Amino acid sequence: MTVTGKGFDETVGIYLAYCVMPKLGQAPTPCGGGANKLGIGDASIWISSNPPPYGSGLAIAFKGGGRFTEKLSVTRNIGKFDCTKVKCAITVRADHLRGADRSYDTFIPIKIK
């Protein structure tokens, strides 16, 4: 699935991921792809225009205007969770540098049949 976004604050990194819908006020988890520390996952993407040094080559920079277009893998299962039985969503959240900041959370529910 191709996901596009625009108008994001380019000074704040985000995670774009396919996750089980969290309880209100909680971070989305679990997510397909996990933390994607190798930069090769297809269900979890780190987008940041100013990552810390260890993020070089892992994070994808925003395009101008806080835009991105990325492909995410959407599957029936996320770990042991069956998305035909629990709510799953394409999610955006602030990256680990602002891990407790819920103000960037966005959820787009996905219906799996």
For each residue, the residues with C-beta under 8 A, 3 or more apart:
1: 71 72 73 74 90
2: 69 70 71
3: 16 68 69 70 71 72 90 108
4: 67 68 69
5: 8 16 66 67 68 92
6: 65 66 67
7: 65 66 67
8: 5 12 14 47 62 66 67 68
9: 12 66
10: 49 50 62 66
11: 49 50
12: 8 9 94 95 98 104
13: 46 47 48 49 50 51 55 59 94 95 97 98
14: 8 46 47 48 92 93 94 95 104
15: 31 44 45 46 47 91 92 93 94 95
16: 3 5 44 45 47 68 70 72 90 91 92
17: 28 31 32 33 43 44 45 72 90 91 93
18: 31 32 33 43 44 72 73 74 75 78 88 89 90 91 110
19: 22 28 29 30 31 32 78 88 89 91
20: 28 29 30 31 78 81 83 86 87 88
21: 28 86 87 88 89 107 109
22: 19 26 27 28 29
23: 26
24:
25: 102
26: 22 23 29
27: 22 93 99 102 105
28: 17 19 20 21 22 31 89 91 93 105 107
29: 19 20 22 26
30: 19 20 34 78 79 81
31: 15 17 18 19 20 28 34 43 44 78 91
32: 17 18 19 41 43 44 72 73 74 75 78 79
33: 17 18 36 41 42 43 44 45 73
34: 30 31 41 44
35: 44
36: 33 39 40 41 44 45 46 58
37: 58
38: 41 58
39: 36 46 57 58 59
40: 36
41: 32 33 34 36 38 44 45
42: 33 71 72 73
43: 17 18 31 32 33 72 73 74 75 78
44: 15 16 17 18 31 32 33 34 35 36 41
45: 15 16 17 33 36 41 60 70 72
46: 13 14 15 36 39 51 55 58 59 60 95
47: 8 13 14 15 16 59 60 61 62 68 70
48: 13 14 51 55 59 60 61 62 95
49: 10 11 13 61 62
50: 10 11 13
51: 13 46 48 54 55 56 58 59
52: 55 97
53: 56
54: 51 58
55: 13 46 48 51 52 58 59
56: 51 53 59
57: 39
58: 36 37 38 39 46 51 54 55
59: 13 39 46 47 48 51 55 56
60: 45 46 47 48 68 70
61: 47 48 49
62: 8 10 47 48 49 66 67 68
63: 67 68 69
64: 67
65: 6 7
66: 5 6 7 8 9 10 62
67: 4 5 6 7 8 62 63 64
68: 3 4 5 8 16 47 60 62 63
69: 2 3 4 63
70: 2 3 16 45 47 60
71: 1 2 3 42
72: 1 3 16 17 18 32 42 43 45 90
73: 1 18 32 33 42 43
74: 1 18 32 43 90 110 112
75: 18 32 43 78 83
76: 82 83 84 112
77: 80 81 82 83
78: 18 19 20 30 31 32 43 75 81 83 88
79: 30 32
80: 77
81: 20 30 77 78 85 86 88
82: 76 77 85 86
83: 20 75 76 77 78 86 87 88 110 112
84: 76 112 113
85: 81 82
86: 20 21 81 82 83
87: 20 21 83 109
88: 18 19 20 21 78 81 83 109 110 112
89: 18 19 21 28 107 108 109 110
90: 1 3 16 17 18 72 74 107 108 110
91: 15 16 17 18 19 28 31 105 106 107 108
92: 5 14 15 16 104 105 106
93: 14 15 17 27 28 102 104 105 106
94: 12 13 14 15 97 98 99 101 103 104 105
95: 12 13 14 15 46 48 98 99
96: 99
97: 13 52 94
98: 12 13 94 95 101 104
99: 27 94 95 96
100:
101: 94 98 104
102: 25 27 93 105
103: 94
104: 12 14 92 93 94 98 101
105: 27 28 91 92 93 94 102
106: 91 92 93
107: 21 28 89 90 91
108: 3 89 90 91
109: 21 87 88 89
110: 18 74 83 88 89 90
111:
112: 74 76 83 84 88
113: 84
